Amino acid sequence: MSVTSDEVEYVSLSEAAAALSTTETRVLMLLKRKALEGMPTDEGWLVAAASLASYDGEEREPENLLQCRNSCTSSRCGCH
């Protein structure tokens, strides 16, 4: 099932998981880490088809998190 919103095509969480040969939980983790783009709906999450097509299998940490990890001395910031 493909959905279009604001000229962006989205696929369901289960379709994204099947396309990546992984689980829906893994796709949710990729969304949380911003390795994939998507949007929440009342029924769950949709994944941007273009994001899915361009995903290369590598997770990249956001630059600010990586920078914090390299220089932070606080154990309470959540980046450790």
PDB file of N, CA, C and O in Angstrom:
ATOM      1  N   MET A   1       0.838  -1.164   0.000  1.00  0.00           N
ATOM      2  CA  MET A   1       0.000   0.000   0.000  1.00  0.00           C
ATOM      3  C   MET A   1       0.890   1.236   0.000  1.00  0.00           C
ATOM      4  O   MET A   1       1.684   1.430   0.920  1.00  0.00           O
ATOM      5  N   SER A   2       0.767   2.032  -0.978  1.00  0.00           N
ATOM      6  CA  SER A   2       1.534   3.257  -1.110  1.00  0.00           C
ATOM      7  C   SER A   2       0.591   4.440  -0.885  1.00  0.00           C
ATOM      8  O   SER A   2      -0.536   4.449  -1.380  1.00  0.00           O
ATOM      9  N   VAL A   3       1.064   5.434  -0.134  1.00  0.00           N
ATOM     10  CA  VAL A   3       0.277   6.620   0.178  1.00  0.00           C
ATOM     11  C   VAL A   3       1.091   7.830  -0.244  1.00  0.00           C
ATOM     12  O   VAL A   3       2.308   7.857  -0.063  1.00  0.00           O
ATOM     13  N   THR A   4       0.427   8.830  -0.804  1.00  0.00           N
ATOM     14  CA  THR A   4       1.121  10.060  -1.174  1.00  0.00           C
ATOM     15  C   THR A   4       0.597  11.199  -0.316  1.00  0.00           C
ATOM     16  O   THR A   4      -0.613  11.394  -0.200  1.00  0.00           O
ATOM     17  N   SER A   5       1.507  11.948   0.282  1.00  0.00           N
ATOM     18  CA  SER A   5       1.160  13.108   1.098  1.00  0.00           C
ATOM     19  C   SER A   5       2.143  14.213   0.778  1.00  0.00           C
ATOM     20  O   SER A   5       3.355  14.004   0.833  1.00  0.00           O
ATOM     21  N   ASP A   6       1.632  15.390   0.442  1.00  0.00           N
ATOM     22  CA  ASP A   6       2.488  16.520   0.073  1.00  0.00           C
ATOM     23  C   ASP A   6       3.491  16.130  -1.007  1.00  0.00           C
ATOM     24  O   ASP A   6       4.660  16.514  -0.958  1.00  0.00           O
ATOM     25  N   GLU A   7       3.016  15.364  -1.977  1.00  0.00           N
ATOM     26  CA  GLU A   7       3.822  14.917  -3.122  1.00  0.00           C
ATOM     27  C   GLU A   7       4.966  13.978  -2.746  1.00  0.00           C
ATOM     28  O   GLU A   7       5.881  13.766  -3.543  1.00  0.00           O
ATOM     29  N   VAL A   8       4.921  13.419  -1.547  1.00  0.00           N
ATOM     30  CA  VAL A   8       5.918  12.432  -1.108  1.00  0.00           C
ATOM     31  C   VAL A   8       5.217  11.085  -1.024  1.00  0.00           C
ATOM     32  O   VAL A   8       4.152  10.965  -0.418  1.00  0.00           O
ATOM     33  N   GLU A   9       5.822  10.075  -1.636  1.00  0.00           N
ATOM     34  CA  GLU A   9       5.237   8.732  -1.603  1.00  0.00           C
ATOM     35  C   GLU A   9       5.741   7.992  -0.371  1.00  0.00           C
ATOM     36  O   GLU A   9       6.936   7.999  -0.075  1.00  0.00           O
ATOM     37  N   TYR A  10       4.828   7.360   0.335  1.00  0.00           N
ATOM     38  CA  TYR A  10       5.150   6.598   1.537  1.00  0.00           C
ATOM     39  C   TYR A  10       4.701   5.156   1.379  1.00  0.00           C
ATOM     40  O   TYR A  10       3.744   4.865   0.660  1.00  0.00           O
ATOM     41  N   VAL A  11       5.402   4.255   2.059  1.00  0.00           N
ATOM     42  CA  VAL A  11       4.996   2.847   2.124  1.00  0.00           C
ATOM     43  C   VAL A  11       4.779   2.492   3.584  1.00  0.00           C
ATOM     44  O   VAL A  11       5.264   3.183   4.480  1.00  0.00           O
ATOM     45  N   SER A  12       4.054   1.419   3.815  1.00  0.00           N
ATOM     46  CA  SER A  12       3.771   0.996   5.182  1.00  0.00           C
ATOM     47  C   SER A  12       5.037   0.456   5.857  1.00  0.00           C
ATOM     48  O   SER A  12       6.024   0.114   5.205  1.00  0.00           O
ATOM     49  N   LEU A  13       4.966   0.396   7.152  1.00  0.00           N
ATOM     50  CA  LEU A  13       6.082  -0.125   7.937  1.00  0.00           C
ATOM     51  C   LEU A  13       6.399  -1.561   7.531  1.00  0.00           C
ATOM     52  O   LEU A  13       7.569  -1.926   7.414  1.00  0.00           O
ATOM     53  N   SER A  14       5.383  -2.367   7.317  1.00  0.00           N
ATOM     54  CA  SER A  14       5.608  -3.767   6.944  1.00  0.00           C
ATOM     55  C   SER A  14       6.232  -3.879   5.553  1.00  0.00           C
ATOM     56  O   SER A  14       7.075  -4.747   5.323  1.00  0.00           O
ATOM     57  N   GLU A  15       5.829  -3.015   4.627  1.00  0.00           N
ATOM     58  CA  GLU A  15       6.436  -3.028   3.285  1.00  0.00           C
ATOM     59  C   GLU A  15       7.899  -2.596   3.344  1.00  0.00           C
ATOM     60  O   GLU A  15       8.750  -3.155   2.652  1.00  0.00           O
ATOM     61  N   ALA A  16       8.180  -1.603   4.172  1.00  0.00           N
ATOM     62  CA  ALA A  16       9.568  -1.156   4.326  1.00  0.00           C
ATOM     63  C   ALA A  16      10.421  -2.274   4.913  1.00  0.00           C
ATOM     64  O   ALA A  16      11.543  -2.504   4.462  1.00  0.00           O
ATOM     65  N   ALA A  17       9.896  -2.963   5.909  1.00  0.00           N
ATOM     66  CA  ALA A  17      10.631  -4.078   6.521  1.00  0.00           C
ATOM     67  C   ALA A  17      10.892  -5.175   5.494  1.00  0.00           C
ATOM     68  O   ALA A  17      11.991  -5.727   5.440  1.00  0.00           O
ATOM     69  N   ALA A  18       9.901  -5.488   4.691  1.00  0.00           N
ATOM     70  CA  ALA A  18      10.070  -6.521   3.664  1.00  0.00           C
ATOM     71  C   ALA A  18      11.108  -6.088   2.631  1.00  0.00           C
ATOM     72  O   ALA A  18      11.924  -6.900   2.195  1.00  0.00           O
ATOM     73  N   ALA A  19      11.081  -4.823   2.241  1.00  0.00           N
ATOM     74  CA  ALA A  19      12.031  -4.321   1.245  1.00  0.00           C
ATOM     75  C   ALA A  19      13.468  -4.383   1.753  1.00  0.00           C
ATOM     76  O   ALA A  19      14.399  -4.583   0.974  1.00  0.00           O
ATOM     77  N   LEU A  20      13.644  -4.212   3.061  1.00  0.00           N
ATOM     78  CA  LEU A  20      14.984  -4.255   3.652  1.00  0.00           C
ATOM     79  C   LEU A  20      15.344  -5.633   4.205  1.00  0.00           C
ATOM     80  O   LEU A  20      16.428  -5.824   4.757  1.00  0.00           O
ATOM     81  N   SER A  21      14.432  -6.588   4.054  1.00  0.00           N
ATOM     82  CA  SER A  21      14.625  -7.942   4.608  1.00  0.00           C
ATOM     83  C   SER A  21      14.950  -7.884   6.093  1.00  0.00           C
ATOM     84  O   SER A  21      15.916  -8.491   6.557  1.00  0.00           O
ATOM     85  N   THR A  22      14.138  -7.151   6.823  1.00  0.00           N
ATOM     86  CA  THR A  22      14.342  -7.002   8.259  1.00  0.00           C
ATOM     87  C   THR A  22      12.988  -6.962   8.953  1.00  0.00           C
ATOM     88  O   THR A  22      11.962  -7.271   8.346  1.00  0.00           O
ATOM     89  N   THR A  23      12.988  -6.590  10.197  1.00  0.00           N
ATOM     90  CA  THR A  23      11.752  -6.550  10.979  1.00  0.00           C
ATOM     91  C   THR A  23      11.190  -5.130  11.044  1.00  0.00           C
ATOM     92  O   THR A  23      11.893  -4.158  10.769  1.00  0.00           O
ATOM     93  N   GLU A  24       9.933  -5.031  11.407  1.00  0.00           N
ATOM     94  CA  GLU A  24       9.309  -3.724  11.595  1.00  0.00           C
ATOM     95  C   GLU A  24       9.986  -2.975  12.743  1.00  0.00           C
ATOM     96  O   GLU A  24      10.120  -1.752  12.692  1.00  0.00           O
ATOM     97  N   THR A  25      10.405  -3.687  13.756  1.00  0.00           N
ATOM     98  CA  THR A  25      11.101  -3.062  14.889  1.00  0.00           C
ATOM     99  C   THR A  25      12.395  -2.418  14.421  1.00  0.00           C
ATOM    100  O   THR A  25      12.727  -1.311  14.844  1.00  0.00           O
ATOM    101  N   ARG A  26      13.118  -3.093  13.562  1.00  0.00           N
ATOM    102  CA  ARG A  26      14.376  -2.539  13.028  1.00  0.00           C
ATOM    103  C   ARG A  26      14.111  -1.275  12.211  1.00  0.00           C
ATOM    104  O   ARG A  26      14.871  -0.310  12.299  1.00  0.00           O
ATOM    105  N   VAL A  27      13.042  -1.275  11.420  1.00  0.00           N
ATOM    106  CA  VAL A  27      12.688  -0.094  10.638  1.00  0.00           C
ATOM    107  C   VAL A  27      12.346   1.062  11.577  1.00  0.00           C
ATOM    108  O   VAL A  27      12.727   2.203  11.315  1.00  0.00           O
ATOM    109  N   LEU A  28      11.637   0.780  12.659  1.00  0.00           N
ATOM    110  CA  LEU A  28      11.332   1.825  13.642  1.00  0.00           C
ATOM    111  C   LEU A  28      12.609   2.403  14.245  1.00  0.00           C
ATOM    112  O   LEU A  28      12.705   3.609  14.473  1.00  0.00           O
ATOM    113  N   MET A  29      13.582   1.543  14.500  1.00  0.00           N
ATOM    114  CA  MET A  29      14.874   2.021  15.024  1.00  0.00           C
ATOM    115  C   MET A  29      15.567   2.915  13.991  1.00  0.00           C
ATOM    116  O   MET A  29      16.146   3.942  14.346  1.00  0.00           O
ATOM    117  N   LEU A  30      15.509   2.534  12.743  1.00  0.00           N
ATOM    118  CA  LEU A  30      16.116   3.341  11.682  1.00  0.00           C
ATOM    119  C   LEU A  30      15.421   4.693  11.553  1.00  0.00           C
ATOM    120  O   LEU A  30      16.067   5.707  11.289  1.00  0.00           O
ATOM    121  N   LEU A  31      14.109   4.704  11.738  1.00  0.00           N
ATOM    122  CA  LEU A  31      13.372   5.962  11.724  1.00  0.00           C
ATOM    123  C   LEU A  31      13.785   6.838  12.905  1.00  0.00           C
ATOM    124  O   LEU A  31      14.001   8.041  12.754  1.00  0.00           O
ATOM    125  N   LYS A  32      13.889   6.230  14.059  1.00  0.00           N
ATOM    126  CA  LYS A  32      14.270   6.978  15.258  1.00  0.00           C
ATOM    127  C   LYS A  32      15.661   7.583  15.117  1.00  0.00           C
ATOM    128  O   LYS A  32      15.906   8.704  15.563  1.00  0.00           O
ATOM    129  N   ARG A  33      16.555   6.846  14.503  1.00  0.00           N
ATOM    130  CA  ARG A  33      17.934   7.312  14.321  1.00  0.00           C
ATOM    131  C   ARG A  33      18.097   8.193  13.086  1.00  0.00           C
ATOM    132  O   ARG A  33      19.202   8.626  12.760  1.00  0.00           O
ATOM    133  N   LYS A  34      16.988   8.452  12.406  1.00  0.00           N
ATOM    134  CA  LYS A  34      16.965   9.308  11.225  1.00  0.00           C
ATOM    135  C   LYS A  34      17.757   8.737  10.045  1.00  0.00           C
ATOM    136  O   LYS A  34      18.190   9.474   9.159  1.00  0.00           O
ATOM    137  N   ALA A  35      17.938   7.419  10.049  1.00  0.00           N
ATOM    138  CA  ALA A  35      18.559   6.756   8.904  1.00  0.00           C
ATOM    139  C   ALA A  35      17.533   6.599   7.785  1.00  0.00           C
ATOM    140  O   ALA A  35      17.892   6.475   6.614  1.00  0.00           O
ATOM    141  N   LEU A  36      16.245   6.607   8.160  1.00  0.00           N
ATOM    142  CA  LEU A  36      15.138   6.608   7.210  1.00  0.00           C
ATOM    143  C   LEU A  36      14.219   7.766   7.573  1.00  0.00           C
ATOM    144  O   LEU A  36      14.183   8.207   8.721  1.00  0.00           O
ATOM    145  N   GLU A  37      13.483   8.249   6.590  1.00  0.00           N
ATOM    146  CA  GLU A  37      12.513   9.306   6.836  1.00  0.00           C
ATOM    147  C   GLU A  37      11.114   8.704   6.808  1.00  0.00           C
ATOM    148  O   GLU A  37      10.828   7.791   6.034  1.00  0.00           O
ATOM    149  N   GLY A  38      10.261   9.226   7.658  1.00  0.00           N
ATOM    150  CA  GLY A  38       8.898   8.743   7.695  1.00  0.00           C
ATOM    151  C   GLY A  38       8.009   9.697   8.447  1.00  0.00           C
ATOM    152  O   GLY A  38       8.433  10.775   8.864  1.00  0.00           O
ATOM    153  N   MET A  39       6.753   9.281   8.617  1.00  0.00           N
ATOM    154  CA  MET A  39       5.813  10.103   9.379  1.00  0.00           C
ATOM    155  C   MET A  39       4.858   9.202  10.152  1.00  0.00           C
ATOM    156  O   MET A  39       4.436   8.156   9.659  1.00  0.00           O
ATOM    157  N   PRO A  40       4.523   9.619  11.368  1.00  0.00           N
ATOM    158  CA  PRO A  40       3.573   8.846  12.160  1.00  0.00           C
ATOM    159  C   PRO A  40       2.146   9.118  11.687  1.00  0.00           C
ATOM    160  O   PRO A  40       1.830  10.220  11.237  1.00  0.00           O
ATOM    161  N   THR A  41       1.309   8.124  11.791  1.00  0.00           N
ATOM    162  CA  THR A  41      -0.117   8.271  11.487  1.00  0.00           C
ATOM    163  C   THR A  41      -0.894   7.665  12.649  1.00  0.00           C
ATOM    164  O   THR A  41      -0.302   7.121  13.581  1.00  0.00           O
ATOM    165  N   ASP A  42      -2.191   7.756  12.594  1.00  0.00           N
ATOM    166  CA  ASP A  42      -3.022   7.150  13.638  1.00  0.00           C
ATOM    167  C   ASP A  42      -2.870   5.639  13.660  1.00  0.00           C
ATOM    168  O   ASP A  42      -3.040   5.011  14.705  1.00  0.00           O
ATOM    169  N   GLU A  43      -2.550   5.051  12.512  1.00  0.00           N
ATOM    170  CA  GLU A  43      -2.421   3.595  12.401  1.00  0.00           C
ATOM    171  C   GLU A  43      -1.006   3.096  12.629  1.00  0.00           C
ATOM    172  O   GLU A  43      -0.803   1.888  12.746  1.00  0.00           O
ATOM    173  N   GLY A  44      -0.036   3.968  12.695  1.00  0.00           N
ATOM    174  CA  GLY A  44       1.363   3.552  12.851  1.00  0.00           C
ATOM    175  C   GLY A  44       2.274   4.494  12.082  1.00  0.00           C
ATOM    176  O   GLY A  44       2.022   5.697  12.016  1.00  0.00           O
ATOM    177  N   TRP A  45       3.319   3.950  11.509  1.00  0.00           N
ATOM    178  CA  TRP A  45       4.296   4.759  10.776  1.00  0.00           C
ATOM    179  C   TRP A  45       4.253   4.453   9.293  1.00  0.00           C
ATOM    180  O   TRP A  45       3.954   3.333   8.878  1.00  0.00           O
ATOM    181  N   LEU A  46       4.561   5.482   8.495  1.00  0.00           N
ATOM    182  CA  LEU A  46       4.781   5.328   7.067  1.00  0.00           C
ATOM    183  C   LEU A  46       6.215   5.733   6.786  1.00  0.00           C
ATOM    184  O   LEU A  46       6.747   6.639   7.428  1.00  0.00           O
ATOM    185  N   VAL A  47       6.840   5.069   5.835  1.00  0.00           N
ATOM    186  CA  VAL A  47       8.239   5.324   5.494  1.00  0.00           C
ATOM    187  C   VAL A  47       8.297   5.936   4.096  1.00  0.00           C
ATOM    188  O   VAL A  47       7.667   5.435   3.165  1.00  0.00           O
ATOM    189  N   ALA A  48       9.056   7.022   3.956  1.00  0.00           N
ATOM    190  CA  ALA A  48       9.194   7.674   2.650  1.00  0.00           C
ATOM    191  C   ALA A  48       9.870   6.719   1.675  1.00  0.00           C
ATOM    192  O   ALA A  48      10.950   6.196   1.949  1.00  0.00           O
ATOM    193  N   ALA A  49       9.230   6.500   0.549  1.00  0.00           N
ATOM    194  CA  ALA A  49       9.743   5.557  -0.443  1.00  0.00           C
ATOM    195  C   ALA A  49      11.127   5.970  -0.937  1.00  0.00           C
ATOM    196  O   ALA A  49      11.990   5.114  -1.128  1.00  0.00           O
ATOM    197  N   ALA A  50      11.351   7.257  -1.145  1.00  0.00           N
ATOM    198  CA  ALA A  50      12.657   7.732  -1.623  1.00  0.00           C
ATOM    199  C   ALA A  50      13.738   7.469  -0.581  1.00  0.00           C
ATOM    200  O   ALA A  50      14.867   7.121  -0.925  1.00  0.00           O
ATOM    201  N   SER A  51      13.395   7.633   0.676  1.00  0.00           N
ATOM    202  CA  SER A  51      14.332   7.369   1.761  1.00  0.00           C
ATOM    203  C   SER A  51      14.703   5.889   1.785  1.00  0.00           C
ATOM    204  O   SER A  51      15.864   5.525   1.972  1.00  0.00           O
ATOM    205  N   LEU A  52      13.710   5.063   1.596  1.00  0.00           N
ATOM    206  CA  LEU A  52      13.920   3.615   1.571  1.00  0.00           C
ATOM    207  C   LEU A  52      14.789   3.222   0.385  1.00  0.00           C
ATOM    208  O   LEU A  52      15.680   2.383   0.518  1.00  0.00           O
ATOM    209  N   ALA A  53      14.538   3.821  -0.769  1.00  0.00           N
ATOM    210  CA  ALA A  53      15.297   3.497  -1.983  1.00  0.00           C
ATOM    211  C   ALA A  53      16.756   3.928  -1.875  1.00  0.00           C
ATOM    212  O   ALA A  53      17.639   3.290  -2.448  1.00  0.00           O
ATOM    213  N   SER A  54      17.008   5.002  -1.145  1.00  0.00           N
ATOM    214  CA  SER A  54      18.382   5.505  -1.051  1.00  0.00           C
ATOM    215  C   SER A  54      19.134   4.984   0.168  1.00  0.00           C
ATOM    216  O   SER A  54      20.317   5.280   0.335  1.00  0.00           O
ATOM    217  N   TYR A  55      18.465   4.215   1.019  1.00  0.00           N
ATOM    218  CA  TYR A  55      19.119   3.680   2.219  1.00  0.00           C
ATOM    219  C   TYR A  55      20.191   2.682   1.797  1.00  0.00           C
ATOM    220  O   TYR A  55      19.921   1.745   1.045  1.00  0.00           O
ATOM    221  N   ASP A  56      21.407   2.893   2.287  1.00  0.00           N
ATOM    222  CA  ASP A  56      22.527   2.040   1.872  1.00  0.00           C
ATOM    223  C   ASP A  56      22.933   1.010   2.923  1.00  0.00           C
ATOM    224  O   ASP A  56      23.952   0.336   2.772  1.00  0.00           O
ATOM    225  N   GLY A  57      22.157   0.890   3.961  1.00  0.00           N
ATOM    226  CA  GLY A  57      22.451  -0.114   4.972  1.00  0.00           C
ATOM    227  C   GLY A  57      23.348   0.373   6.083  1.00  0.00           C
ATOM    228  O   GLY A  57      23.598  -0.356   7.043  1.00  0.00           O
ATOM    229  N   GLU A  58      23.833   1.585   5.970  1.00  0.00           N
ATOM    230  CA  GLU A  58      24.696   2.127   7.016  1.00  0.00           C
ATOM    231  C   GLU A  58      23.930   3.132   7.846  1.00  0.00           C
ATOM    232  O   GLU A  58      23.239   4.002   7.317  1.00  0.00           O
ATOM    233  N   GLU A  59      24.061   3.001   9.145  1.00  0.00           N
ATOM    234  CA  GLU A  59      23.461   3.978  10.042  1.00  0.00           C
ATOM    235  C   GLU A  59      24.500   5.029  10.352  1.00  0.00           C
ATOM    236  O   GLU A  59      25.644   4.722  10.687  1.00  0.00           O
ATOM    237  N   ARG A  60      24.090   6.247  10.237  1.00  0.00           N
ATOM    238  CA  ARG A  60      24.992   7.354  10.558  1.00  0.00           C
ATOM    239  C   ARG A  60      24.455   8.071  11.784  1.00  0.00           C
ATOM    240  O   ARG A  60      23.263   8.364  11.880  1.00  0.00           O
ATOM    241  N   GLU A  61      25.345   8.346  12.709  1.00  0.00           N
ATOM    242  CA  GLU A  61      24.924   9.088  13.881  1.00  0.00           C
ATOM    243  C   GLU A  61      24.821  10.554  13.512  1.00  0.00           C
ATOM    244  O   GLU A  61      25.662  11.071  12.776  1.00  0.00           O
ATOM    245  N   PRO A  62      23.798  11.228  14.016  1.00  0.00           N
ATOM    246  CA  PRO A  62      23.722  12.663  13.777  1.00  0.00           C
ATOM    247  C   PRO A  62      24.995  13.346  14.265  1.00  0.00           C
ATOM    248  O   PRO A  62      25.555  12.959  15.291  1.00  0.00           O
ATOM    249  N   GLU A  63      25.446  14.350  13.543  1.00  0.00           N
ATOM    250  CA  GLU A  63      26.709  15.029  13.836  1.00  0.00           C
ATOM    251  C   GLU A  63      26.762  15.555  15.264  1.00  0.00           C
ATOM    252  O   GLU A  63      27.792  15.441  15.928  1.00  0.00           O
ATOM    253  N   ASN A  64      25.654  16.134  15.745  1.00  0.00           N
ATOM    254  CA  ASN A  64      25.679  16.689  17.103  1.00  0.00           C
ATOM    255  C   ASN A  64      25.842  15.593  18.159  1.00  0.00           C
ATOM    256  O   ASN A  64      26.474  15.833  19.188  1.00  0.00           O
ATOM    257  N   LEU A  65      25.299  14.417  17.935  1.00  0.00           N
ATOM    258  CA  LEU A  65      25.459  13.321  18.877  1.00  0.00           C
ATOM    259  C   LEU A  65      26.890  12.810  18.867  1.00  0.00           C
ATOM    260  O   LEU A  65      27.460  12.537  19.924  1.00  0.00           O
ATOM    261  N   LEU A  66      27.472  12.680  17.689  1.00  0.00           N
ATOM    262  CA  LEU A  66      28.849  12.236  17.571  1.00  0.00           C
ATOM    263  C   LEU A  66      29.785  13.230  18.241  1.00  0.00           C
ATOM    264  O   LEU A  66      30.718  12.836  18.941  1.00  0.00           O
ATOM    265  N   GLN A  67      29.540  14.510  18.029  1.00  0.00           N
ATOM    266  CA  GLN A  67      30.361  15.545  18.640  1.00  0.00           C
ATOM    267  C   GLN A  67      30.236  15.490  20.160  1.00  0.00           C
ATOM    268  O   GLN A  67      31.236  15.620  20.865  1.00  0.00           O
ATOM    269  N   CYS A  68      29.045  15.304  20.662  1.00  0.00           N
ATOM    270  CA  CYS A  68      28.838  15.216  22.102  1.00  0.00           C
ATOM    271  C   CYS A  68      29.581  14.013  22.669  1.00  0.00           C
ATOM    272  O   CYS A  68      30.247  14.110  23.700  1.00  0.00           O
ATOM    273  N   ARG A  69      29.462  12.897  21.995  1.00  0.00           N
ATOM    274  CA  ARG A  69      30.121  11.685  22.471  1.00  0.00           C
ATOM    275  C   ARG A  69      31.630  11.841  22.559  1.00  0.00           C
ATOM    276  O   ARG A  69      32.268  11.280  23.450  1.00  0.00           O
ATOM    277  N   ASN A  70      32.198  12.603  21.635  1.00  0.00           N
ATOM    278  CA  ASN A  70      33.644  12.782  21.597  1.00  0.00           C
ATOM    279  C   ASN A  70      34.154  13.777  22.626  1.00  0.00           C
ATOM    280  O   ASN A  70      35.315  13.697  23.027  1.00  0.00           O
ATOM    281  N   SER A  71      33.317  14.717  23.066  1.00  0.00           N
ATOM    282  CA  SER A  71      33.812  15.759  23.951  1.00  0.00           C
ATOM    283  C   SER A  71      33.064  15.879  25.271  1.00  0.00           C
ATOM    284  O   SER A  71      33.501  16.622  26.150  1.00  0.00           O
ATOM    285  N   CYS A  72      31.970  15.185  25.436  1.00  0.00           N
ATOM    286  CA  CYS A  72      31.133  15.337  26.623  1.00  0.00           C
ATOM    287  C   CYS A  72      31.719  14.584  27.814  1.00  0.00           C
ATOM    288  O   CYS A  72      32.248  13.481  27.673  1.00  0.00           O
ATOM    289  N   THR A  73      31.614  15.194  28.971  1.00  0.00           N
ATOM    290  CA  THR A  73      32.073  14.539  30.198  1.00  0.00           C
ATOM    291  C   THR A  73      30.912  14.241  31.138  1.00  0.00           C
ATOM    292  O   THR A  73      31.115  13.705  32.227  1.00  0.00           O
ATOM    293  N   SER A  74      29.699  14.585  30.722  1.00  0.00           N
ATOM    294  CA  SER A  74      28.528  14.343  31.550  1.00  0.00           C
ATOM    295  C   SER A  74      27.975  12.954  31.276  1.00  0.00           C
ATOM    296  O   SER A  74      27.874  12.527  30.126  1.00  0.00           O
ATOM    297  N   SER A  75      27.626  12.269  32.324  1.00  0.00           N
ATOM    298  CA  SER A  75      27.015  10.954  32.121  1.00  0.00           C
ATOM    299  C   SER A  75      25.488  11.071  32.067  1.00  0.00           C
ATOM    300  O   SER A  75      24.793  10.063  31.938  1.00  0.00           O
ATOM    301  N   ARG A  76      24.975  12.279  32.163  1.00  0.00           N
ATOM    302  CA  ARG A  76      23.533  12.480  32.180  1.00  0.00           C
ATOM    303  C   ARG A  76      22.955  13.014  30.883  1.00  0.00           C
ATOM    304  O   ARG A  76      21.740  13.191  30.789  1.00  0.00           O
ATOM    305  N   CYS A  77      23.766  13.273  29.897  1.00  0.00           N
ATOM    306  CA  CYS A  77      23.269  13.879  28.667  1.00  0.00           C
ATOM    307  C   CYS A  77      22.528  12.871  27.782  1.00  0.00           C
ATOM    308  O   CYS A  77      21.756  13.272  26.911  1.00  0.00           O
ATOM    309  N   GLY A  78      22.747  11.593  27.987  1.00  0.00           N
ATOM    310  CA  GLY A  78      22.071  10.574  27.209  1.00  0.00           C
ATOM    311  C   GLY A  78      22.809  10.116  25.963  1.00  0.00           C
ATOM    312  O   GLY A  78      22.303   9.269  25.227  1.00  0.00           O
ATOM    313  N   CYS A  79      23.984  10.654  25.712  1.00  0.00           N
ATOM    314  CA  CYS A  79      24.699  10.276  24.490  1.00  0.00           C
ATOM    315  C   CYS A  79      25.733   9.182  24.750  1.00  0.00           C
ATOM    316  O   CYS A  79      26.441   8.785  23.824  1.00  0.00           O
ATOM    317  N   HIS A  80      25.835   8.702  25.941  1.00  0.00           N
ATOM    318  CA  HIS A  80      26.856   7.697  26.268  1.00  0.00           C
ATOM    319  C   HIS A  80      26.270   6.326  26.433  1.00  0.00           C
ATOM    320  O   HIS A  80      26.998   5.373  26.708  1.00  0.00           O
TER     321      HIS A  80
END
